[in-house]
Amino acid sequence: MVKRDTSSLPDTLFHELDAGTVRTMVLAAADVALRLDREGIVREVQFRDQALRSELADRGDWLGRDWRAGMTVESRPKLDVMLADAAANKPLRWRQLNHPAAAGIDVAISWSAVPDRRDQGAILIGRDMRQTAALQQRLVETQQFLERDYLALRRTEGRYRILFETAHDGIAVLDATTFRPIEINPAARTLLGRDARRAAIRSFAEWFSDPDAAVAAALNAARVGGQPAPVQTHLDGRPVRITVTGFREESGWFLLGRLTPGDRPSEPARAEDVLPDLLSLMPDAAVLTDERGDVVAANDAFRALAGLAREQPVAGEPLSRWVGRDGVDLDVLMSNLRQRGSVRLFATEMHGEGGLRTEVELSASLRPGEARGFAFYLRDVGRRLNQPDNAGTSRPRPAGGMGALIGRVPLKELVRESADAIERMCIEGALEMTGNNRAAAADMLGLSRQSLYVKLHRFGLVDAEIGEAPSGDPR
């Protein structure tokens, strides 16, 4: 494709165009256009995007004024350079100038100037850069989030590496398909002795002096997700106890083999003894409770979120002391946990000792083993909920289609329709969170059952979405 020099175009290309056509062409290529005289006074101004005009602090009221007053201080030297380039007939160059905004951050507009030979002034065309600035801001925030996640991952990896390297028992991470070791810690290498180098290329079952069906059965049981019993065998003539556990990563299924030397098989570690150590390494708040919801153990992140000192005891206290809205959320959550076994991303509230309330997402599951209870994981989402949707403005925007009705429908009707929409969403959300249990939903919303039924009929939720409850239905 041959590029043509615009200077070689004939001077008569737009010679016969009238002023209205030229104005339309300029505004089609720009969001705002204006004409300055040699003193920098605005003589004409046209906005194609009226939303851009309303964002400016002076509403774009530049006509007859020195245009330097309509931009931020640091942008004024750029304007002088741009006008000087236009007067010297230099090639067009776009420059970003910032203008004070009515609210939020400054409005960024990219400007280019061409000389106006009639009065030695200049004609400027501008392009709205708000969307680009918002994307740049989101890019910076995303980069910061990624860096924080990366640092958290590095810290977690460092803690895992310390535990792996300093553990007294031999630990081997195995491929679940071939049973070959992927990683062996120093304690396992010590147990293997001279065979440590050869063990890295052999199946785990071939490490032992007397491999039998029990070792293979333990490996196969762990591979399919079971919890095999510990196996007593010998490694290089020494008695050793083997415990195999399966775990999943994104790339597949792996096995963790633990080798404990000694003649006597030690008692397997109980979940309530091991889990608190693991929970202490988590960056998010975590807490274990018994079946009644009383706290058994909690990590430091939970104490920080609850405003508790590290040495302040929490064992034996009800979890509802810190979690849940007026005690209703936790009752509903416990009921779902007992029925389903796990709950994910349950939106609730955590209230600290100093009265500070924090919006959190809660996931929970039944605790494994003989000790019945629950494990809760809480993540602070307050900052996420408080972030504005648009980095370029701090004004709330009308929800849904309400913005189109402003000025056309009386305020009283708008408020009533908004309240009805919010009330319906709250009822639907409560029914969804409680598994369509109307009694629990009424308690969560602070309503009587009769009031809830009236509202269900009012919004048409009984037949359309939920289904009419039969006579005597306790829901």
C-alpha positions as CSV (number, residue, x, y, z in Angstrom):
1,M,0.0,0.0,0.0
2,V,1.5,3.3,-1.1
3,K,1.3,6.1,1.5
4,R,0.6,9.6,0.1
5,D,2.0,12.8,1.5
6,T,-0.9,15.0,2.5
7,S,1.2,18.0,1.4
8,S,0.9,16.8,-2.2
9,L,-2.9,16.9,-2.2
10,P,-4.4,19.7,-4.3
11,D,-5.3,22.9,-2.5
12,T,-8.8,22.8,-4.1
13,L,-9.7,19.5,-2.4
14,F,-12.1,21.2,0.2
15,H,-12.1,24.6,-1.6
16,E,-15.8,24.6,-2.4
17,L,-17.1,23.3,0.9
18,D,-19.3,25.6,2.9
19,A,-18.7,26.6,6.5
20,G,-21.5,24.3,7.8
21,T,-19.9,21.2,6.1
22,V,-16.5,22.1,7.5
23,R,-18.0,22.5,11.0
24,T,-19.7,19.1,10.7
25,M,-16.4,17.4,9.5
26,V,-14.5,18.9,12.5
27,L,-17.1,17.8,15.1
28,A,-17.2,14.3,13.5
29,A,-13.5,14.0,14.2
30,A,-13.6,15.5,17.7
31,D,-15.7,15.6,20.8
32,V,-15.1,19.4,21.2
33,A,-13.7,22.1,19.0
34,L,-12.9,25.8,19.6
35,R,-11.3,28.8,18.0
36,L,-8.8,31.0,19.8
37,D,-7.5,34.4,18.8
38,R,-3.9,35.4,19.0
39,E,-4.3,36.3,22.7
40,G,-5.7,32.9,23.6
41,I,-9.3,34.2,24.1
42,V,-12.0,31.7,23.0
43,R,-14.1,33.1,20.2
44,E,-16.1,30.0,19.2
45,V,-16.7,26.7,21.0
46,Q,-18.7,23.6,20.0
47,F,-19.3,20.4,22.0
48,R,-20.4,17.2,20.2
49,D,-20.5,15.2,23.5
50,Q,-22.7,17.1,26.0
51,A,-21.9,14.6,28.7
52,L,-18.3,15.8,28.5
53,R,-19.4,19.4,28.9
54,S,-21.4,18.6,32.0
55,E,-18.4,16.9,33.6
56,L,-16.3,20.1,33.5
57,A,-16.2,22.3,36.6
58,D,-17.1,25.4,34.5
59,R,-19.5,23.4,32.3
60,G,-17.4,24.4,29.2
61,D,-18.3,28.0,29.6
62,W,-15.2,29.2,27.8
63,L,-16.6,31.7,25.3
64,G,-15.0,35.1,25.6
65,R,-12.6,34.0,28.3
66,D,-8.9,33.3,28.4
67,W,-8.8,29.5,27.8
68,R,-5.9,29.0,30.2
69,A,-8.3,29.6,33.1
70,G,-10.2,26.5,32.0
71,M,-7.4,24.0,32.5
72,T,-5.2,22.9,35.4
73,V,-1.9,24.7,36.1
74,E,0.4,22.0,34.9
75,S,-1.3,21.9,31.5
76,R,-0.9,25.6,30.7
77,P,2.8,25.3,29.5
78,K,1.7,22.5,27.1
79,L,-0.9,24.8,25.6
80,D,1.7,27.5,25.0
81,V,4.0,25.0,23.2
82,M,1.0,23.7,21.2
83,L,0.0,27.2,20.0
84,A,3.6,28.1,19.2
85,D,3.9,24.9,17.0
86,A,0.6,25.8,15.3
87,A,1.9,29.4,14.6
88,A,5.1,27.9,13.1
89,N,3.1,25.6,10.9
90,K,4.8,22.5,12.4
91,P,3.2,19.0,11.9
92,L,0.2,18.2,14.0
93,R,0.8,16.7,17.4
94,W,-1.7,15.6,20.0
95,R,-1.2,16.8,23.6
96,Q,-3.2,15.8,26.7
97,L,-4.5,18.7,28.8
98,N,-6.3,18.3,32.1
99,H,-9.4,20.4,32.9
100,P,-10.9,20.7,36.4
101,A,-13.9,18.5,36.9
102,A,-17.2,19.1,38.7
103,A,-16.5,16.1,40.8
104,G,-13.8,13.4,41.0
105,I,-10.5,13.5,39.2
106,D,-9.6,16.0,36.4
107,V,-11.1,15.5,32.9
108,A,-8.4,14.5,30.4
109,I,-8.8,15.7,26.8
110,S,-6.3,15.2,24.0
111,W,-5.9,18.4,21.9
112,S,-4.4,19.3,18.6
113,A,-4.1,22.8,17.1
114,V,-4.0,24.1,13.5
115,P,-3.3,27.7,12.6
116,D,-6.1,30.1,11.8
117,R,-4.7,32.4,9.2
118,R,-7.6,34.9,9.5
119,D,-6.5,36.5,12.8
120,Q,-3.3,34.6,13.5
121,G,-5.1,32.5,16.1
122,A,-5.7,28.7,16.2
123,I,-8.4,26.2,15.8
124,L,-8.2,23.3,18.4
125,I,-10.0,20.0,18.2
126,G,-10.2,17.7,21.3
127,R,-10.9,14.1,21.9
128,D,-12.4,12.8,25.2
129,M,-9.8,10.7,27.1
130,R,-12.0,9.8,30.1
131,Q,-12.5,6.2,29.1
132,T,-8.8,5.8,28.4
133,A,-7.9,7.3,31.7
134,A,-10.4,5.0,33.5
135,L,-8.9,2.0,31.7
136,Q,-5.4,3.1,32.7
137,Q,-6.5,3.5,36.3
138,R,-8.1,0.0,36.3
139,L,-4.9,-1.4,34.8
140,V,-2.9,0.1,37.6
141,E,-5.3,-1.2,40.2
142,T,-5.2,-4.7,38.6
143,Q,-1.4,-4.6,38.6
144,Q,-1.4,-3.7,42.3
145,F,-3.8,-6.6,43.1
146,L,-1.7,-9.0,41.1
147,E,1.5,-7.9,42.9
148,R,-0.2,-8.3,46.3
149,D,-1.5,-11.8,45.3
150,Y,2.0,-12.7,44.1
151,L,3.6,-11.5,47.3
152,A,1.0,-13.5,49.3
153,L,1.8,-16.6,47.1
154,R,5.5,-16.1,47.7
155,R,5.0,-15.9,51.5
156,T,2.8,-19.0,51.5
157,E,5.4,-20.9,49.4
158,G,8.1,-19.8,51.8
159,R,6.1,-21.1,54.8
160,Y,5.5,-24.4,52.9
161,R,9.2,-24.7,52.1
162,I,10.2,-24.2,55.7
163,L,7.7,-26.8,56.9
164,F,8.8,-29.2,54.2
165,E,12.5,-28.8,54.8
166,T,12.4,-28.9,58.6
167,A,9.9,-31.7,59.2
168,H,11.2,-34.5,61.3
169,D,9.3,-37.1,59.3
170,G,10.3,-38.1,55.8
171,I,8.0,-36.5,53.2
172,A,7.7,-37.4,49.6
173,V,5.4,-35.8,47.0
174,L,4.4,-38.5,44.5
175,D,2.9,-38.5,41.1
176,A,-0.5,-40.2,41.5
177,T,-0.1,-42.1,38.1
178,T,3.4,-43.6,38.3
179,F,4.0,-43.3,42.1
180,R,7.4,-41.8,41.4
181,P,8.6,-39.0,43.7
182,I,8.4,-35.4,42.5
183,E,10.1,-34.0,45.6
184,I,11.7,-35.5,48.7
185,N,12.6,-33.6,51.8
186,P,15.9,-33.9,53.7
187,A,14.4,-36.2,56.4
188,A,13.4,-38.7,53.7
189,R,16.8,-38.5,52.1
190,T,18.4,-39.3,55.4
191,L,16.1,-42.4,55.8
192,L,17.0,-43.6,52.3
193,G,20.7,-43.1,52.9
194,R,22.8,-44.3,49.9
195,D,19.6,-45.1,48.0
196,A,18.4,-41.5,48.0
197,R,19.6,-40.8,44.4
198,R,18.1,-44.0,43.0
199,A,14.8,-43.5,44.8
200,A,14.2,-40.4,42.8
201,I,13.6,-42.5,39.6
202,R,11.9,-45.5,41.2
203,S,8.3,-46.1,42.3
204,F,7.6,-45.3,45.9
205,A,6.7,-49.0,46.6
206,E,10.2,-50.1,45.4
207,W,11.9,-48.1,48.2
208,F,11.2,-50.7,50.9
209,S,12.9,-53.9,51.8
210,D,9.7,-56.0,52.0
211,P,7.2,-54.4,49.6
212,D,3.9,-56.1,50.0
213,A,0.3,-55.7,48.9
214,A,-0.4,-53.3,51.8
215,V,1.9,-50.6,50.4
216,A,0.4,-50.9,46.9
217,A,-3.1,-51.0,48.4
218,A,-2.4,-47.8,50.4
219,L,-1.1,-46.0,47.3
220,N,-4.1,-47.1,45.1
221,A,-6.6,-46.2,47.8
222,A,-5.1,-42.7,48.2
223,R,-5.0,-42.2,44.4
224,V,-8.8,-42.7,44.1
225,G,-9.4,-40.2,47.0
226,G,-9.6,-42.6,49.9
227,Q,-8.0,-42.4,53.3
228,P,-5.9,-45.6,53.7
229,A,-4.8,-46.9,57.0
230,P,-1.1,-46.5,57.9
231,V,1.2,-49.3,56.8
232,Q,4.1,-50.7,58.9
233,T,7.1,-51.9,56.8
234,H,10.9,-51.7,56.6
235,L,13.2,-49.3,54.8
236,D,16.8,-50.4,54.5
237,G,16.3,-52.8,57.4
238,R,14.8,-50.1,59.7
239,P,11.1,-50.2,60.7
240,V,9.1,-47.4,59.2
241,R,5.5,-46.4,59.2
242,I,3.9,-45.1,56.0
243,T,0.9,-42.7,55.8
244,V,-0.3,-41.8,52.3
245,T,-2.7,-38.9,51.6
246,G,-4.1,-37.7,48.3
247,F,-4.4,-34.0,47.3
248,R,-5.4,-32.1,44.2
249,E,-3.8,-29.3,42.5
250,E,-4.9,-27.5,39.3
251,S,-2.6,-29.7,37.2
252,G,-3.9,-33.0,38.6
253,W,-3.9,-35.4,41.5
254,F,-0.8,-36.0,43.7
255,L,0.0,-38.1,46.8
256,L,1.8,-37.2,49.9
257,G,3.8,-40.0,51.5
258,R,4.9,-39.5,55.1
259,L,7.6,-41.9,56.6
260,T,7.9,-42.1,60.4
261,P,10.8,-44.2,61.7
262,G,10.4,-46.3,64.8
263,D,9.3,-49.7,66.0
264,R,6.0,-48.6,67.5
265,P,3.3,-47.1,65.2
266,S,2.4,-43.7,66.5
267,E,-1.2,-42.6,66.8
268,P,-2.4,-40.8,63.6
269,A,-2.6,-37.1,64.1
270,R,-6.1,-36.0,64.8
271,A,-7.7,-33.4,62.6
272,E,-8.3,-31.1,65.6
273,D,-4.5,-31.2,66.4
274,V,-3.2,-30.6,62.8
275,L,-5.7,-28.2,61.5
276,P,-5.0,-25.3,63.9
277,D,-1.3,-25.4,62.7
278,L,-2.4,-25.2,59.1
279,L,-4.9,-22.5,59.8
280,S,-2.3,-20.3,61.4
281,L,-0.5,-20.0,58.0
282,M,-3.6,-18.8,56.1
283,P,-3.8,-15.1,55.2
284,D,-7.6,-15.2,55.4
285,A,-9.6,-15.5,58.7
286,A,-10.3,-19.2,59.6
287,V,-12.0,-20.7,62.6
288,L,-13.0,-24.2,63.8
289,T,-16.2,-24.8,65.8
290,D,-18.0,-27.7,67.3
291,E,-21.5,-28.8,66.3
292,R,-23.2,-26.1,68.4
293,G,-21.1,-23.3,66.8
294,D,-18.8,-22.7,69.7
295,V,-15.2,-21.8,68.7
296,V,-12.6,-24.5,69.1
297,A,-9.6,-22.7,67.4
298,A,-9.0,-19.6,65.3
299,N,-6.0,-18.1,63.5
300,D,-4.4,-14.7,63.9
301,A,-6.2,-13.3,60.8
302,F,-9.6,-14.0,62.5
303,R,-8.4,-12.4,65.7
304,A,-7.3,-9.3,63.7
305,L,-10.7,-9.1,61.9
306,A,-12.5,-9.5,65.2
307,G,-10.3,-6.9,66.9
308,L,-9.0,-9.4,69.5
309,A,-5.5,-9.5,71.0
310,R,-3.4,-12.5,70.2
311,E,-3.4,-13.8,73.7
312,Q,-7.2,-13.2,74.2
313,P,-8.9,-16.6,74.5
314,V,-11.7,-17.5,72.0
315,A,-12.2,-21.2,72.6
316,G,-15.6,-21.9,74.0
317,E,-17.1,-18.6,72.8
318,P,-20.1,-18.8,70.3
319,L,-19.1,-17.8,66.8
320,S,-22.3,-15.7,66.6
321,R,-20.5,-13.3,69.0
322,W,-18.5,-12.0,66.0
323,V,-20.2,-13.3,62.9
324,G,-23.7,-12.8,61.5
325,R,-26.3,-10.0,61.3
326,D,-28.3,-10.0,64.6
327,G,-27.6,-13.7,65.0
328,V,-30.0,-14.7,62.1
329,D,-27.3,-15.3,59.4
330,L,-25.4,-17.8,61.5
331,D,-28.6,-19.8,62.3
332,V,-29.5,-20.1,58.6
333,L,-25.9,-21.0,57.8
334,M,-25.7,-23.7,60.4
335,S,-28.9,-25.2,59.1
336,N,-27.6,-25.3,55.5
337,L,-24.3,-26.8,56.7
338,R,-26.0,-29.6,58.4
339,Q,-28.2,-30.3,55.4
340,R,-25.6,-29.9,52.6
341,G,-22.2,-30.3,54.2
342,S,-20.7,-27.1,52.8
343,V,-21.6,-23.5,51.9
344,R,-19.6,-21.2,49.6
345,L,-19.4,-17.4,49.4
346,F,-22.1,-16.6,51.9
347,A,-22.4,-12.8,52.3
348,T,-22.6,-11.8,55.9
349,E,-21.1,-9.3,58.4
350,M,-18.4,-9.5,61.1
351,H,-18.5,-7.2,64.1
352,G,-15.3,-6.6,66.1
353,E,-14.9,-6.0,69.7
354,G,-14.6,-2.2,69.2
355,G,-18.0,-2.0,67.4
356,L,-16.4,-2.0,63.9
357,R,-18.5,-3.9,61.3
358,T,-16.9,-5.5,58.3
359,E,-18.6,-7.1,55.2
360,V,-17.2,-10.6,54.7
361,E,-17.7,-13.6,52.4
362,L,-17.9,-16.8,54.3
363,S,-17.3,-20.4,53.1
364,A,-17.7,-23.3,55.5
365,S,-17.7,-27.1,55.5
366,L,-18.0,-30.0,57.9
367,R,-14.8,-31.0,59.7
368,P,-13.5,-34.4,58.8
369,G,-12.8,-37.1,61.4
370,E,-14.6,-38.2,64.5
371,A,-14.8,-34.7,66.1
372,R,-17.9,-33.3,64.6
373,G,-17.9,-29.6,63.8
374,F,-17.4,-27.0,61.2
375,A,-14.6,-25.1,59.5
376,F,-15.2,-21.5,58.5
377,Y,-13.1,-19.3,56.2
378,L,-13.9,-15.6,56.0
379,R,-12.6,-13.0,53.6
380,D,-12.9,-9.2,54.0
381,V,-14.8,-7.8,51.0
382,G,-15.5,-4.3,52.4
383,R,-12.9,-2.6,50.2
384,R,-14.2,-4.4,47.2
385,L,-17.8,-3.4,47.8
386,N,-16.8,0.2,48.5
387,Q,-14.8,0.7,45.3
388,P,-16.5,3.0,42.8
389,D,-17.5,1.5,39.5
390,N,-15.8,4.2,37.5
391,A,-12.5,5.6,38.6
392,G,-13.2,8.8,36.9
393,T,-16.2,9.9,39.0
394,S,-17.3,9.6,42.6
395,R,-21.0,10.4,41.9
396,P,-23.4,7.5,42.2
397,R,-25.2,6.7,39.0
398,P,-28.9,5.9,38.7
399,A,-29.6,2.2,38.9
400,G,-31.0,0.3,36.0
401,G,-33.4,2.4,33.9
402,M,-34.2,4.9,36.7
403,G,-31.9,7.4,35.1
404,A,-34.1,7.7,32.0
405,L,-37.2,8.5,34.2
406,I,-35.6,11.4,36.1
407,G,-37.4,14.6,35.1
408,R,-40.3,12.7,33.5
409,V,-41.8,11.0,36.5
410,P,-42.4,12.7,39.9
411,L,-39.8,12.0,42.6
412,K,-42.4,10.4,44.9
413,E,-43.2,7.7,42.3
414,L,-39.6,7.1,41.5
415,V,-38.8,6.6,45.2
416,R,-41.8,4.2,45.6
417,E,-40.8,2.1,42.6
418,S,-37.2,2.0,43.8
419,A,-38.3,0.9,47.2
420,D,-40.5,-1.9,45.7
421,A,-37.6,-3.1,43.5
422,I,-35.2,-3.2,46.4
423,E,-37.8,-5.0,48.7
424,R,-38.4,-7.6,46.0
425,M,-34.6,-8.2,45.6
426,C,-34.1,-8.6,49.3
427,I,-37.0,-11.1,49.6
428,E,-35.7,-13.1,46.6
429,G,-32.1,-13.1,48.1
430,A,-33.3,-14.2,51.5
431,L,-35.3,-17.1,50.0
432,E,-32.3,-18.2,47.9
433,M,-29.9,-18.0,50.9
434,T,-32.3,-20.1,53.0
435,G,-33.0,-22.7,50.4
436,N,-36.6,-21.4,49.9
437,N,-37.3,-21.8,53.7
438,R,-39.9,-19.1,54.2
439,A,-39.8,-19.2,58.0
440,A,-36.0,-18.7,58.0
441,A,-36.3,-16.0,55.4
442,A,-38.9,-14.1,57.4
443,D,-36.6,-14.2,60.5
444,M,-33.7,-13.0,58.4
445,L,-35.7,-10.1,57.0
446,G,-37.2,-9.2,60.4
447,L,-40.8,-9.9,59.2
448,S,-43.6,-12.1,60.5
449,R,-44.5,-15.0,58.4
450,Q,-47.9,-13.4,57.6
451,S,-46.2,-10.2,56.4
452,L,-43.8,-12.2,54.2
453,Y,-46.7,-14.1,52.6
454,V,-48.5,-10.8,51.9
455,K,-45.4,-9.4,50.2
456,L,-44.9,-12.7,48.2
457,H,-48.4,-12.3,46.8
458,R,-47.9,-8.6,46.2
459,F,-44.8,-9.1,44.0
460,G,-46.2,-12.2,42.3
461,L,-43.5,-14.5,43.7
462,V,-45.7,-17.3,44.9
463,D,-46.9,-18.7,41.6
464,A,-44.2,-17.3,39.3
465,E,-41.0,-18.3,41.0
466,I,-41.5,-20.1,44.3
467,G,-44.6,-22.1,44.0
468,E,-47.7,-22.0,46.2
469,A,-47.2,-23.7,49.5
470,P,-49.8,-26.4,50.3
471,S,-52.0,-26.0,53.2
472,G,-50.2,-26.6,56.5
473,D,-46.8,-26.0,54.8
474,P,-44.5,-24.7,57.6
475,R,-42.5,-22.7,55.2
